[in-house]
């Protein structure tokens, strides 16, 4: 469990802010970039479920797409099973990774039957037709869809939960080493969400899959994950064992996320105040400082490092000796 299957070092992804393209041409300004992911270090251990939690626009999906090799990083290093991912080996690495997307209607080809959809990842593996059919039937059975009933149906004939089960079957059919799950339940009704979450947990226990589970719902992360990483404005601000982070969050942003979730003890919700900052011109210092109730001068000047203690790492000037030195 301790061996990292995925390791990202100083991972960055900048997108050209295309809506400014005309002005840039007219006034010969330098191009503007969206800092979607900025110097992210992340490890995912073999056989674990790591939840990546944050608000919309925080960079969660971009990280997921990079780790799934569907997006090329602007900078940094990505390792998979100890091997650095490069343009020369990325296609081979991609065969060992799968991704389940948020909206199954957008990720499933409406022209294909369920059997064809699930079989698609196997075509690159050079398997015989009989072997592909056997694997498709096993995958559909594993996600609770009877092959004889669903093989020749099309996505439009299925409910939302059934479509997402097909997407999961497609992800597991090639027996991948790593699966990225990008908000896989957020487009579903609450009762169906619970069914799909339970299915993912059962598959993890049965087959030992390694998951990156991307979600904005910290309660879902608490239920499904072994470890959690909290991301804000393209930066990891806290990470560690899910019980430790959820029971005693250290970063003010993690604390704010937990206060926004209803519990039996707490009826009134306290969502984080303010807005997520522009990633074209991120705030100086700590990116959370414009919204932080504990902001200090050093927070505006200097970016805190992600430092670990007791199995939890946090990027906040409220912790660590360096804050005292900076304020002295």
N, C-alpha and C positions, 0 to 999 in steps of 0.2 A: 504493500500500500504506500510505502514511503518513496518509491522510485517515481520521479516525475516522467510522465509520458509526453507532456507538453511543457515547454519552457520558453517564455518570452523575455527578452532582455532589451530594455530601453525602446520598446515598441512604439512607433509613431505612425500616424496616418493623417495626412493633410489633404484636403480636397480644395480644388480651385473654386473660389466663390464666383461662379459663372454669372450670377445676376449683375455683377459689377463690370462685366467684360467690356461693354460699350464705353462706359466712362473711362476705363483704363486705357482703351485705345485712343479716345479723343484727347485725353490729358496726359498720356504717356506715363501714367502712374505704374508703380510696381504692382504685380498681381496680388490679390488678396486671397488668403487661404483660411479655410475652416480647420482649426486644430482639433479634429475629432478624437484623436487618441494621441497622448503626449507623454513619452518616456514611461511607458507602463512595463513594470516587471511582474510576471505572473508565472506560477507553477501549478500544474494540475497533476496530481499523483495517480498512478495506475490504479484503476478500480474504484476511484472515489467519485463523488458528486460535488462539484464546486458550483455554487450559485453566484452569479454576477448580478448585483442589485444596484438600481439607480433609477432616477427619473427619466422621462422621455428626453432624448437629445443629449444624454450623458456620454454616449459612445459605446454602449453595451453591444449593440448589433454589429458595429464596425469591428470591435475586437473579436466577436464570434466569427465573422466572415474571414478575418485574417487568420485566425487559428484553424479554420476549416480550409484554408488555402484558396478561398474564393476571391479574396481581395489581396492585392500586393501591398505590403507596408511601404511607407515612405522612408522609414529608417528603422534601425534596430535589428535584432536577430531573433529568429524563430527556430526552435529545435523540436523535432518529433522523434520519440524513441531514441534520443541521444544523438541524432543526426541533424546537422543544420539544414534547413530547408532553403534550397537555391533554385534558380530557374531551370537548372539541369535535372533536378530530381523531383520537382514539385508534382509532376503528373503521377509519379509512382507513390509519393506520399499521399496524394489525394485519394488513391484507391483504398486507403486504410481509414478514411475519415468520412463521416456522413453528417448531414445537417437536416434538422426538422424546422420548418419555418412557421411563422406565426399564423398565417392565413392559408389553410390547405387548398382553398379554391384558387389561389394564385399560384401555388407551387405544384399542383397536379394538372397535367395536360388533359383538358376536357375531351380531346379526340381519342385518348387511350382508354382501354378497359382497365379495371383494377389489376388484373393479372399483368398486363403490359407495363403499368406504372411501377409495380413492385419489382418486376423482372429487370427493369432498365439498368440498375447498377451492376447486374451480373454480366451484361453483354461485354463489358471491358475485361472480364476475367478469363475468357476463353473456355467457358464451361459448355458441356454438351446440353442439348435441348432437354433431355430427361433430367439431368442434374439441376438445370434452372427451374424446371417445373416442380421438382421436389422441394427445392429451397423456397420457392414462392408459396407453396402450400404450407410448409412449416412456419414461415413468417406470418402468414395470414392467421393460421391457427393460434400462434403465440400471442397475437394482439386481439384475439377473440372474434375473428371473422371467419365463418365457415367457408372454405374455398369453393365448394360446390354451389353455394348461394351467391357469392360475391365476385367470383373470377371474371365474369363477363359484364358486370355492371360498370357504369361510367360514373365519374365523380358527381355529376349533376343528379344522379339517382340516389345519392347517399345523404344522410344527415351530417351535421357539422362534426359530431363526435366520431362517426364512421369514417369521414374523410381524414380526420387527424389520425385515426388508427391505421388507415392505409399509408399515410405519410410515415408513421412510425415503422410499419412493416417494411416499407421501402428502405428506411434507414438501417434496419437490423439485418436485412436479407443477405448482405455480403459479409456478415460477421465482422464489422469494423472494430478497430481498436479504440476509436474515440468518436463520440457523437456530440455535436453542438445542438442544443435545443433552444431555439430563439422564441421566447414567449409562447410556448406551444399550447397553452391553455387559455390565453387571454381573449381569444375570439369566440370562446365557448360559453354556454350557460353554466351557472355555478355547479349544478348537479353533474353535468357532463365533465366539467373541469376536474372534479373529484375523481371521476372514473378514470380519466386519462392519467392523472397524477398517480393513482394507485397502480395503473398498468405500467407506467414508467418505473416505479419502485419495484414491482414484481419482476420486470425484465432485468433490471439491474441486479437483483438478488440471484436470479436464475442464471444469467449469462456473464455477470461480472463486468458489464460495460463501464467505460469511463465517460462521465457526462460533464459538459459545461452547460449549466442550466441558467439561461438569461431570463430575468424577470424584473418587473418594477414592484412586484408584490412581496414585501418582506415576510409576510406570513407564509407564503408558498415556499420561500427559501428556507424558513425555519422547519417546515414539514419535510422537505425532500433532501436537503443538502447535508453533507458532512462538514464542509467548510464554506465560508462565504467571503466574497470580496465586494466591498462597497465602492462604487465609482461615482465621481462627481466631475462634470465638465472635462471629461477626458483623462482624469487622474484617479488612480486608486487611492482612497483616503483611509481605508481600514480593511484588514483581512485577518482571518483566523478561524478557529474552530467555531462552528455555528452556535453552539450553546454559549460559549464565552462572549461572542459578539452580541448575541441577542439578549443575554441576561444583563450584561454590563457594557453597553456600547461606550466607547471612549471618544470617538470623534463627534463633534457637535452635529454634523450632518447625519451620522448614523442614529444619534439620539432623536433628531427631528423626524427621521423616517419612522422610527418605532412609535413615536407619539402620534403619528398620523394613522395608526392602525387601531381599530376598535378592540377592546377587551372587555371581559366581564367587570373588571375593576374600574375601567376608565370609559365613561360614556362620551365625554366631550373630546372631539378630535382636535389635534393641533398640527396641521400640515406645516411644512417648512414655509416660512414667510419669504416674500420676494420672488424674483424670477431667476431661472437658470441664466448665467451670463452668456454674452455673445462669444462664440468660439472663434470668431474672426479676430476679435481683439480681447483675449481673455484678461481678467484682472491680474495685476501684478501680485507678487507674493503668493499667499494661499488663495486659491480660486474661490474658496467659500467665504472669504472674509466679508464681502458686502452683505451677506445674509446671516453672519454668525453673531450670536448674542454675547460671545466672550471675546470679541475681536480686540487685539492689542496692536500697538504700533508696528511691532515686528511682523505681524501677520500681513500687513500691507506692503512691507518692504521685501521680505525674504520668503522663498518657498520652503516649507518644511519637508524634511526627508521622511520616508516611510521607515520607521524604526520599530523593532520588535522587542517584546517582553512578555513572558508567560504565555507564549504561543499565539499572541495577537500582535499585529503590526499596525501602527497608526501614524498618519502624517498630520501632526498638529503641534503647534507651539505651546500648547498647554502641558506637554509632556517633554521630558528630556532636558539635559543640562545646557544644551546649546542656547536655549531661550534666555537663560540667565546671563550667559556670556554676551549675547547680542544686545540685551537691554542694559548691560552694565555701562 
